[in-house]
Amino acid sequence: MIRILGRSGSYNDIEVVEGLQARNGTVERWFYESAQRYFERAFKEIFFDSDNRQEIFQAAFIKLWTEIENRRIRIVDGKLCRQQGNGKLEPMTCSLNTFLMAFARTEFREQLRNVRDEYYEELYGSSDEPFGSLGFEPGEDDNEELKNRIVDECIASLPSNCVEILTLFYYKNKSLDEIMELRGGQNESKNGLKSAKNKCMATLRERAMNMYRMCNL
């Protein structure tokens, strides 16, 4: 089993499961802190909204903890095993951290499905080809709604000035000169506004593509 280093000692996966099922407080605290550090390292580039990231971690950790507490994950003949859908115990071929990340991905996808529609209506409602102007291609029908919601989530996370600039340029078809006037001198020059727009789009595209990969789209 993979050993996970802690600040004061370490426990492998078998020791973690045995400790949690014995309600060993030291193991419980260590495992929570270790899992949280692992999660932050693994997903700090994906879950850029800190509040949302913590919510995803908590939900995923509780699911993993419940699997162990209810003994669906347990030690059999010195091996880490998990109960399958048919009730049979099979040796696990991955670490507890891998399971944590699998639960996190599921939680992440659920949250995306529940994103409010306000950004979709504002930014896509009047556009016949919302992905075309942004450089995104629509996927299969089953994935298109999820892709839309991913972009919604990314847009919602952008600074307000980026949301304003992208909305005016791509969805209200305003020229750079018109945007300069509407923004009341918030940009010092037309070239500065153009640079800001390009940076906002690059950020939006990078975040969306990262999320696409996260959801295997």
C-alpha positions as CSV (number, residue, x, y, z in Angstrom):
1,M,0.0,0.0,0.0
2,I,1.1,3.6,-0.6
3,R,2.3,5.4,2.5
4,I,1.1,8.9,2.9
5,L,3.5,11.1,4.8
6,G,2.1,13.2,7.7
7,R,3.6,16.0,9.8
8,S,4.1,13.7,12.8
9,G,4.4,10.1,11.6
10,S,2.6,8.3,8.8
11,Y,0.0,5.6,8.2
12,N,-0.5,3.4,5.2
13,D,-4.0,2.7,3.9
14,I,-4.4,-0.5,5.9
15,E,-3.4,1.3,9.1
16,V,-5.8,4.1,8.3
17,V,-8.8,1.8,7.8
18,E,-8.0,-0.2,10.9
19,G,-7.5,3.1,12.9
20,L,-10.8,4.6,11.7
21,Q,-12.8,1.5,12.3
22,A,-11.3,1.3,15.8
23,R,-12.2,5.0,16.3
24,N,-8.6,6.0,16.9
25,G,-8.7,9.7,17.3
26,T,-5.0,10.2,16.3
27,V,-5.5,8.3,13.1
28,E,-8.8,10.1,12.4
29,R,-7.2,13.6,12.8
30,W,-4.2,12.6,10.7
31,F,-6.2,11.1,7.9
32,Y,-8.4,14.1,7.6
33,E,-5.5,16.6,7.5
34,S,-3.5,14.3,5.1
35,A,-6.5,13.9,2.8
36,Q,-7.1,17.6,2.8
37,R,-3.5,18.4,1.9
38,Y,-3.5,15.8,-0.9
39,F,-6.8,17.2,-2.2
40,E,-5.5,20.8,-2.2
41,R,-2.3,19.7,-4.1
42,A,-4.2,17.7,-6.6
43,F,-7.0,20.1,-7.5
44,K,-5.7,23.6,-6.7
45,E,-5.5,24.4,-10.4
46,I,-9.0,23.0,-11.1
47,F,-11.2,24.2,-8.1
48,F,-10.1,27.8,-8.3
49,D,-13.0,29.0,-6.1
50,S,-11.8,28.2,-2.6
51,D,-15.3,28.0,-1.0
52,N,-16.5,25.7,-3.7
53,R,-13.3,23.6,-3.4
54,Q,-13.7,23.1,0.3
55,E,-17.4,22.1,-0.2
56,I,-16.3,19.5,-2.8
57,F,-13.6,18.1,-0.5
58,Q,-16.0,17.9,2.5
59,A,-18.6,16.0,0.5
60,A,-16.0,13.6,-1.0
61,F,-14.3,13.0,2.3
62,I,-17.6,12.2,4.0
63,K,-18.4,9.6,1.3
64,L,-15.1,8.0,1.7
65,W,-15.3,8.0,5.5
66,T,-18.8,6.5,5.3
67,E,-17.5,3.7,3.1
68,I,-14.9,2.8,5.7
69,E,-17.2,3.4,8.7
70,N,-19.8,1.1,7.3
71,R,-17.1,-1.5,6.5
72,R,-17.7,-1.5,2.8
73,I,-14.0,-0.9,2.8
74,R,-12.2,-3.1,5.2
75,I,-9.2,-5.4,5.8
76,V,-9.5,-9.0,4.8
77,D,-6.5,-11.4,5.2
78,G,-4.2,-8.4,5.5
79,K,-5.5,-6.8,2.2
80,L,-7.5,-3.7,1.7
81,C,-10.8,-4.7,0.1
82,R,-14.0,-3.1,-1.0
83,Q,-17.5,-4.5,-1.2
84,Q,-18.9,-4.7,-4.7
85,G,-22.5,-4.2,-5.8
86,N,-23.1,-7.9,-5.7
87,G,-21.9,-8.0,-2.1
88,K,-18.6,-9.7,-2.8
89,L,-15.4,-8.3,-1.3
90,E,-12.6,-7.7,-3.8
91,P,-9.1,-6.4,-3.2
92,M,-8.7,-2.7,-4.0
93,T,-6.3,-1.9,-6.8
94,C,-6.1,1.8,-5.9
95,S,-5.3,3.9,-2.9
96,L,-7.8,5.7,-0.6
97,N,-6.7,9.0,-2.1
98,T,-7.7,7.7,-5.5
99,F,-11.1,6.9,-4.1
100,L,-11.3,10.4,-2.5
101,M,-10.6,12.0,-5.9
102,A,-13.2,9.8,-7.6
103,F,-15.8,11.0,-5.1
104,A,-14.6,14.5,-5.7
105,R,-15.1,14.3,-9.4
106,T,-18.7,13.0,-8.9
107,E,-19.5,15.8,-6.5
108,F,-18.0,18.3,-8.9
109,R,-20.1,17.1,-11.8
110,E,-23.2,17.3,-9.6
111,Q,-22.5,20.8,-8.6
112,L,-22.1,21.8,-12.2
113,R,-25.4,20.3,-13.1
114,N,-27.0,22.5,-10.4
115,V,-25.5,25.8,-11.4
116,R,-28.1,28.4,-11.7
117,D,-29.2,29.4,-15.2
118,E,-28.8,33.1,-14.9
119,Y,-25.4,33.3,-16.7
120,Y,-26.7,31.0,-19.5
121,E,-29.7,33.3,-20.1
122,E,-27.6,36.5,-20.0
123,L,-24.7,35.3,-22.0
124,Y,-26.0,32.7,-24.4
125,G,-29.7,33.5,-24.7
126,S,-29.3,35.8,-27.7
127,S,-26.5,33.9,-29.4
128,D,-27.2,31.4,-32.1
129,E,-23.6,30.0,-31.9
130,P,-22.4,30.7,-28.3
131,F,-19.4,28.4,-28.6
132,G,-18.3,29.6,-32.0
133,S,-17.2,33.1,-31.1
134,L,-15.4,31.8,-27.9
135,G,-13.4,29.2,-29.7
136,F,-15.3,26.2,-28.1
137,E,-16.9,23.5,-30.1
138,P,-20.1,21.9,-28.9
139,G,-19.9,18.2,-28.0
140,E,-22.4,15.4,-28.4
141,D,-25.9,16.1,-27.3
142,D,-25.4,14.2,-24.0
143,N,-22.5,16.5,-23.1
144,E,-23.6,19.8,-24.5
145,E,-25.6,20.9,-21.4
146,L,-22.7,20.0,-19.1
147,K,-20.3,21.9,-21.3
148,N,-22.6,24.9,-21.2
149,R,-22.7,24.7,-17.4
150,I,-18.9,24.4,-17.2
151,V,-18.5,27.6,-19.1
152,D,-21.2,29.2,-16.9
153,E,-19.2,28.2,-13.8
154,C,-16.0,29.6,-15.3
155,I,-17.6,32.9,-16.3
156,A,-19.1,33.3,-12.8
157,S,-15.7,32.9,-11.3
158,L,-14.1,35.6,-13.5
159,P,-13.5,39.1,-12.1
160,S,-16.5,41.4,-12.7
161,N,-14.5,43.5,-15.2
162,C,-13.9,40.4,-17.4
163,V,-17.6,39.4,-17.3
164,E,-18.5,43.0,-18.4
165,I,-16.0,43.2,-21.2
166,L,-16.7,39.7,-22.6
167,T,-20.5,40.2,-22.4
168,L,-20.3,43.6,-24.2
169,F,-17.9,42.3,-26.9
170,Y,-19.1,38.8,-27.7
171,Y,-22.8,38.9,-26.8
172,K,-23.8,42.5,-27.3
173,N,-21.6,42.9,-30.3
174,K,-20.1,46.2,-29.1
175,S,-16.9,47.5,-30.7
176,L,-13.8,48.3,-28.6
177,D,-14.5,52.0,-29.1
178,E,-18.1,51.5,-27.8
179,I,-16.9,49.5,-24.8
180,M,-14.4,52.2,-24.0
181,E,-17.2,54.7,-23.9
182,L,-19.6,52.5,-22.0
183,R,-16.9,51.7,-19.3
184,G,-16.3,55.4,-18.7
185,G,-12.6,55.4,-19.1
186,Q,-11.9,52.3,-17.0
187,N,-9.4,51.3,-19.7
188,E,-6.7,53.8,-20.5
189,S,-6.5,53.0,-24.1
190,K,-8.0,50.9,-26.9
191,N,-4.9,48.7,-27.0
192,G,-5.2,48.3,-23.2
193,L,-8.8,47.2,-23.5
194,K,-8.0,44.8,-26.3
195,S,-5.2,43.3,-24.2
196,A,-7.6,43.0,-21.2
197,K,-10.2,41.2,-23.4
198,N,-7.7,38.7,-24.7
199,K,-6.4,38.0,-21.2
200,C,-10.0,37.4,-19.9
201,M,-10.7,35.1,-22.8
202,A,-7.5,33.1,-22.3
203,T,-8.4,32.7,-18.6
204,L,-11.9,31.6,-19.4
205,R,-10.7,29.1,-22.1
206,E,-8.0,27.6,-19.9
207,R,-10.4,27.1,-16.9
208,A,-13.1,25.6,-19.1
209,M,-10.7,23.2,-20.8
210,N,-9.3,22.2,-17.4
211,M,-12.8,21.4,-16.3
212,Y,-13.6,19.6,-19.5
213,R,-10.6,17.3,-18.9
214,M,-11.7,16.9,-15.3
215,C,-15.1,15.6,-16.5
216,N,-13.6,13.5,-19.3
217,L,-15.4,15.6,-22.0
